[in-house]
Amino acid sequence: MAEKISTGCTVLDEILKGGLEAGIITTIYGPSATGKTNICMLSALSMAKTKKIIYIDTEGNASLARLIQLAGKNIKLLDNILILKPTNFMEQKDIFNRLKDMISDKIGIIIVDTISMLYRVELGGNKLYEINQELGKQLSYLLEIARKREIPCLITAQVYNDFDVPGNMKIVGGEIIKYSSKVLIEITIDERSNRTMILRKHSSLPESKIEFKITQNGLEKIKKNFILG
């Protein structure tokens, strides 16, 4: 059984029965404000205790204030987190082209939040094939690094409404991301702001779900009270 690496996010560790697996890409997808970035920051801080982190932030969501809040007394952990902030898909491409040269034995995880935001912006043009090809290359770079260095890669992705199936959400980047990811986790949010983490794809674990809430310290599982009749 593959060794699990704790993310520092108890909800994610529980649904993955221990944490992330090295050598693969784990993708978390869902609407905005569902906790994806909080998970990424918690994972970065957890790994930063022993390794250095490459954190690619395409949406500008990795707020320094929130990182400091999550770090608490361990503020020095931020010194081990390299945050890269591309502002367009070309800059994202350049970062991925340089990734192999940036990787060493000191790197513990690569985080991309989100892989699909700047890609989505480019889809408005007339170069769909080229854009999809480039996204595929970026994911293949990540997978190659993950395997060779035996480290986990954690990425997030945006979603959009499936007009053919009302209420169904599709991943921006679709089959390209699904094909590259060994683990897929969906996060949903309802009209009452209740959030649910759902394990959709895993090589050895069945589909499962956990309801949670976002707190000052990260994510917290919602414990249900059962009334016995």
Order of alpha helices (4+ residues) and beta strands (2+ residues): beta-alpha-beta-beta-alpha-beta-alpha-beta-alpha-beta-alpha-alpha-beta-beta-beta-alpha-beta-beta-beta-beta
